[in-house]
Amino acid sequence: MIADVLLKNQQYITVDERGKEIAREFESRLGTLMDFSDTFLIFKRNNQYYSYDENFKELAREFDSRLGICRKVVGAVTTFKKDNQIYTYDRFFKEISRRFL
């Protein structure tokens, strides 16, 4: 379970609830951290969003032109804003729901 994500010496480090390191990966491979929850992380690199598990194993990727702007990650879902709508996706970027603003 991810309790925190640190950026140290150009490496992202996932940390569990006891403060113990789970995994680490270079920032240049992952891109920019958008948000995370206890189960997965969302990064953006080269106009694509990537979903990773706590060990930085890629779960899914999708172009930002399809998803829009990442708003937040909560539990097992993430929300994106696009065209005056809020889309809710699972960690594999499968759409769960959408609503108008």
One Martini backbone bead per residue (centre of mass of N, CA, C, O) as a GRO file, in nm:
protein
  101
    1MET     BB    1   0.097   0.037   0.023
    2ILE     BB    2   0.056   0.373  -0.041
    3ALA     BB    3   0.169   0.665   0.147
    4ASP     BB    4   0.416   0.767  -0.039
    5VAL     BB    5   0.593   1.013  -0.253
    6LEU     BB    6   0.925   1.053  -0.358
    7LEU     BB    7   1.179   1.304  -0.448
    8LYS     BB    8   1.513   1.171  -0.507
    9ASN     BB    9   1.763   1.208  -0.707
   10GLN     BB   10   1.568   1.165  -0.961
   11GLN     BB   11   1.369   0.982  -0.775
   12TYR     BB   12   1.111   0.771  -0.726
   13ILE     BB   13   0.944   0.690  -0.408
   14THR     BB   14   0.791   0.433  -0.252
   15VAL     BB   15   0.584   0.430   0.050
   16ASP     BB   16   0.485   0.302   0.330
   17GLU     BB   17   0.327   0.321   0.644
   18ARG     BB   18   0.634   0.271   0.779
   19GLY     BB   19   0.856   0.407   0.570
   20LYS     BB   20   0.906   0.192   0.359
   21GLU     BB   21   1.052   0.092   0.086
   22ILE     BB   22   0.935  -0.032  -0.223
   23ALA     BB   23   1.028   0.172  -0.465
   24ARG     BB   24   1.232   0.273  -0.762
   25GLU     BB   25   1.249   0.555  -1.004
   26PHE     BB   26   1.314   0.736  -1.269
   27GLU     BB   27   1.201   1.037  -1.381
   28SER     BB   28   1.271   1.002  -1.690
   29ARG     BB   29   1.072   0.749  -1.719
   30LEU     BB   30   0.796   0.870  -1.586
   31GLY     BB   31   0.788   1.178  -1.515
   32THR     BB   32   0.505   1.340  -1.395
   33LEU     BB   33   0.347   1.373  -1.107
   34MET     BB   34   0.000   1.398  -1.046
   35ASP     BB   35  -0.095   1.136  -0.870
   36PHE     BB   36  -0.215   0.945  -0.571
   37SER     BB   37  -0.265   0.639  -0.407
   38ASP     BB   38  -0.270   0.334  -0.238
   39THR     BB   39  -0.262   0.174  -0.548
   40PHE     BB   40  -0.185   0.430  -0.744
   41LEU     BB   41  -0.027   0.602  -1.029
   42ILE     BB   42   0.012   0.927  -1.198
   43PHE     BB   43   0.163   1.001  -1.509
   44LYS     BB   44   0.343   1.245  -1.721
   45ARG     BB   45   0.445   1.178  -2.073
   46ASN     BB   46   0.444   1.275  -2.381
   47ASN     BB   47   0.120   1.315  -2.390
   48GLN     BB   48   0.094   1.096  -2.151
   49TYR     BB   49  -0.071   0.868  -1.951
   50TYR     BB   50   0.028   0.688  -1.652
   51SER     BB   51  -0.012   0.372  -1.493
   52TYR     BB   52   0.089   0.265  -1.161
   53ASP     BB   53   0.218   0.081  -0.935
   54GLU     BB   54   0.412   0.049  -0.647
   55ASN     BB   55   0.650  -0.085  -0.858
   56PHE     BB   56   0.628   0.054  -1.147
   57LYS     BB   57   0.404  -0.090  -1.299
   58GLU     BB   58   0.247  -0.092  -1.588
   59LEU     BB   59  -0.107  -0.062  -1.656
   60ALA     BB   60  -0.135   0.216  -1.831
   61ARG     BB   61  -0.214   0.411  -2.141
   62GLU     BB   62  -0.282   0.762  -2.246
   63PHE     BB   63  -0.385   1.018  -2.415
   64ASP     BB   64  -0.459   1.348  -2.340
   65SER     BB   65  -0.672   1.393  -2.572
   66ARG     BB   66  -0.872   1.180  -2.439
   67LEU     BB   67  -0.876   1.262  -2.121
   68GLY     BB   68  -0.726   1.532  -2.044
   69ILE     BB   69  -0.738   1.655  -1.717
   70CYS     BB   70  -0.594   1.591  -1.428
   71ARG     BB   71  -0.726   1.594  -1.100
   72LYS     BB   72  -0.755   1.295  -0.949
   73VAL     BB   73  -0.683   1.049  -0.687
   74VAL     BB   74  -0.907   0.782  -0.561
   75GLY     BB   75  -0.819   0.502  -0.482
   76ALA     BB   76  -0.939   0.329  -0.784
   77VAL     BB   77  -0.964   0.631  -0.898
   78THR     BB   78  -1.001   0.877  -1.170
   79THR     BB   79  -1.002   1.224  -1.271
   80PHE     BB   80  -1.128   1.408  -1.559
   81LYS     BB   81  -1.107   1.698  -1.773
   82LYS     BB   82  -1.351   1.739  -2.053
   83ASP     BB   83  -1.560   1.927  -2.214
   84ASN     BB   84  -1.738   1.996  -1.952
   85GLN     BB   85  -1.632   1.721  -1.819
   86ILE     BB   86  -1.643   1.443  -1.593
   87TYR     BB   87  -1.420   1.174  -1.563
   88THR     BB   88  -1.428   0.829  -1.472
   89TYR     BB   89  -1.157   0.611  -1.385
   90ASP     BB   90  -0.967   0.360  -1.382
   91ARG     BB   91  -0.638   0.232  -1.370
   92PHE     BB   92  -0.701   0.149  -1.699
   93PHE     BB   93  -0.884   0.373  -1.841
   94LYS     BB   94  -1.178   0.299  -1.771
   95GLU     BB   95  -1.489   0.394  -1.799
   96ILE     BB   96  -1.742   0.475  -1.554
   97SER     BB   97  -1.798   0.796  -1.581
   98ARG     BB   98  -2.015   1.096  -1.646
   99ARG     BB   99  -2.024   1.465  -1.623
  100PHE     BB  100  -2.150   1.769  -1.601
  101LEU     BB  101  -2.071   2.104  -1.501
   0.00000   0.00000   0.00000
